[in-house]
Each structure stands twice: as C-alpha cells, then as structure tokens.
Amino acid sequence: MVVALVLGMRAQARQLFSIVEPYGECRMVADERGAVSTGERASFTTEWSVYSGYLETPRLFVLFGGERAAGIAVLPKRGAQDPADVERLRGILGRNLKPL
C-alpha cells in the first residue's frame, strides 16, 4: 500500500512538473494567510484552505490539494537562506495545515 502511494505521488509530481515547467523558475513566500508564488511568466496566491495537509521530507515540504483544488505544491528546503527559515516555514505549515 505504501509503495502504491509513493508511486502515485511520484506520478502526480511528474505531471505537475510538466504543467509548470514552461513557466520557468519561481519563488514562493509563505505567511499566515497562504503562499504567494512568483515566477518568470506568472504569479498567484493560494490560501491555506486550498490544501488538505502537508508532508515533510528531508529536502521538501509537499502540500496536498484538498476539496477546492487538486494537485500538489512543492517547497524545496534548499530555497531557505538559513535553517531558521525552514523552522519558520515548519511553524507556519503546522499552524495552518495538518501533517500527513
């Protein structure tokens, strides 16, 4: 069951990447209201209520869409300028989403 979940998540991530890759590199900023993504060709704001929860890996935070939106958002930890930024993001996610 876990293997199927991981394979499904990987397939979903590949599909999402193929959709967003043409938009170029982007920057995401999170606060208590939600996340703002600004890219080379597009920008958008997403409220936390759009997501059902999040999963943390050693290198990423993965946000999963809920009833209002399908898909995932990936926040690489390498984008943080220092470890305190990762801790702040972990706190924001913990206050606004449930860990999966």
Secondary structure, DSSP 8 states (H G I E B T S, - for coil): -HHHHHHHHHHHHHHHHHHHGGG--EEEEE-SSEEEEEESS-EEEEEGGGEEEEEE-SSEEEEEE-TT--SEEEEEGGGSSSHHHHHHHHHHHHHHS-B-
